Amino acid sequence: MTGYAPVFDSVFRGTLCGRWPDLPVWLTLLPLMDAHGEIDMTHEAIAAMTGWPLELLRQAITSLEQPDPRSRSQDEEGRRLVRLDTSRDWGWRVVNHALYRRRASDLNQSRRQIDDGRNAEKVRRYKERHHQTPSDTGRHQQTPAVTGTHTHTQEEPPYPPSGGVSVVGLDPEAWERWEKYRREIRKPIKPASVLAAQQKLAGFGADQAAVVENSIANSYQGLFRSGERPSQPKARGFCA
């Protein structure tokens, strides 16, 4: 199960700029690394998976293994890739994978803060539209009490996030990504179901982020590993 590697536009402004085939191969390799930054695959397997000609792939990987004194980061002398095992010619670790993931986390945090601010503003506007002052109520007859089932005719408030994480072992970023997706498809997780949903996600262990991305990519309303299929229909309005 591969992990997740964000790609920032700074890669096009660094020392890989204009280097063929190093730059496009590098962009191809990043999504193949796992949560530990490792790409434990042979050249042939990568070529078969990505469609890169084997010789070009070998050429680029050899270049990415070399020191780069002009690189922004001088970890491992500026190398992009280092061998997992020096006794074999395949299998690599992405040197700066922790930096990439940290930058992605910071970016997601900023986006969440923006989303939370927008959501709070929507709630505030909703309350203002439906707030009645004493002068307002004085001009209207008292609304009689209604028994039985009440039908909402006014605009419903936006769905707020469920809040904190309470389940041991739950990946907070994966949970927030899943919860946001469910709100976006207008299938928000009900408060009574939050704990059960968090427990289910935590049960996937180290694969939580990959399970969430797989479920979103396939427009599922539930959480499923790659290759699993739900019994319920996909979310409307989203393509697999």
N, C-alpha and C positions, 0 to 999 in steps of 0.2 A: 504494500500500500504506500504510494508516494505521498509526500507532504505538500506543503504550500510555500512557494517562494514569490514574493512580490517583485515586480520589475519597475524601477523608477526611471524617469527620463534622463537622470544624470548619467546613465550608462552610455547615452549617445553623445555626451559631452566630455567623456574621459579619454583615456589613452587607447581604448578599443575603437574609438571613432574611425571609420574608414578602413578598418582592418578586415579583409575578406580572406577566408570564411570565418575568422575568429569571432567577430561580433554576432552574426546570426546563429552560429553554433552555440555560443554562450547563452543566448536568449532561449535556445531550444533546450539546453541542459538544465537550466534553473528549475523549471517545473517538474523535472524528474527526480529531484532530491527529496529525501524523506525528512522526517521531523528532526533528525540529527544532522542534517546537511550532507548526507551521504548518497552517492549515486553508485550503488553496488551492481553494476551491469557491465557487460562486455561491449566492445565497440560494435560487434555484429548485432547485438540485441538493440542497442540504441539506434543503429542505422535502420534496422527492420521496423522499429517503432515509429521513428520520425521521418523516414524517407530520405535521409541524407546519404549521398554516395559515401561508401566506406572510406575511400582514400581521402576525401575532403574532410570527413569527420576526424580521422586519425591526425591529419595535418593540423586542424584547429585545436584539438585537445592537447597535442604536443606543445603547441604554442602557448596555450593557457596554463600549462604546467611550468613554464619558464618564469624566472624572476622578471619583475617589471619595476625598475628603479623610478619610473615616473608615475606609478600608481598612487592614488589618493591614500590607500592603506598599504603600509609596509609590513603587515603581518605575513609571515612566510616569504619575506623579501618581495612582496607585491604579487606573488603567484595567485592565480584564481583557483586552481585545482591542485591538490596534493594526493598522492596515492594512499589508498587505505592499507595496502600491503606492498612493500617494496619488492617482494619476491614474485609479483605478477604484474603484467602490463595493463591491467584494467581494474576498475573500481576506484572511485575518487571521493574526496571530501571537499565541499565548497568552502573555501577558507573563511569567507566573511558571512556565512549563512546566519549567524546570530545577529549580526548588525542589520541584515536585510529584514529579519523578522521583527527586530526591535523597532525599526523605522516604520514597518507596517502597523505594528501595535500602536505606536504614537499617532499615526495617521488615522487609524480606526477610532482611537479615543477622541481625537479632535472632531471627527465626523459625528460620533455619538453625542458629544456636547452640543454640536450644532443642532442635531435632530431633537435632543431633549429641550433645547431652547425654543425651537419652532413648535414643539408639541405643547410646551407650557404656554406659549403665546396663543395657540389655538384654544386651549382650555380657558384662558383668561377672557378671550373675546366671546366665547360661548357663554360664560357666566355673565358678562356684561349685557349680552343680547337678551338674556332671560331673567335678568334681575329687575324686580319691580320696586320702585321707591314708594313711600307712603302716598305721595301725590298721585302716582300712577294708579294705585289700587283704589283710591277714593273715587275715581271716575268710572269704575267698573262694578257691576253687581258681583256679589260674592258667588264664587263657583260652588255649586251644590256638591255634596259628598257623593262619590261614585263607588258603588260596590261591585264586586266581581272582577273580571279580568280587565285591566286597563290597557288601552291601545295607544301607543305613542304616536302622536302626529307631528311633534316638533322635531327639529333636527337633533340627532343623537350626538353626544360629544365624541371627540376622537378617542381611539383606543390608546391608553397610556401604556408604557412598558410595565411589566409585572414587578420590576424592582430587583431586590437583592438575590444572591445565590445562596441557597441553604443546604445543598446536597454535597456531601464529602466526595471529592474526586471529580466534580463537574468542572469542565473547561469553560470559564466565564465568557471568553471571546466567542467560542463556538455557540454557547447558549444565546448570547445577545444577537449573533448573526441569524440564528434560527428564528428567534422571537421576532426580529425585525422583518424577516421574510414573510412570516405568517401574518403580520399586520399588513404588509404591502399587498398580499393577495386577498385581503379582507376575510381572513380566516384566523383571527387572533386567538391565542391560547387562552382559554377561560381560566379565571383565577382558581377555580376548584381543581383544574387539571395541571396547574403549573408544577406542583411537586412531583406528580407522576411523570410528567414529561422530562423534568430535570433528572429524575432517577433513571429513566430509560436512556437518555443521552449519556449520562455518566457511566452506564453499563458498557459503553463501547470503548472505554479506556483511552488508550493513546490514539485511537482512530476517530475521536469525536469530531474534530474539525473536518476530516475527510468524509465522514458520514453526512455531516451537514451540507457540505458542498455537493456531494453526490445527490442528496435529496432535493436540493434547490435546482441543480442542473437538470434533473428529470421532472421538475414541477410536482414533486410529491407533497402531500399534506402530512405525511408521517416520516419517521426517520428510518432509513434503510441503507445497509451497506451496498457497495457496488456489486451488481449482479442479482440483488434481491428485488422483488417486485411486490408492490402493495396490492391489496385486493380492492381498495377504493379507487375511484377515478382520480385523474390528475387535476391540479388546480386549474380553474378556468382562466383563460387569458394569458397563459404562459406556455411556451413551446419547449419541448424536451430538447 
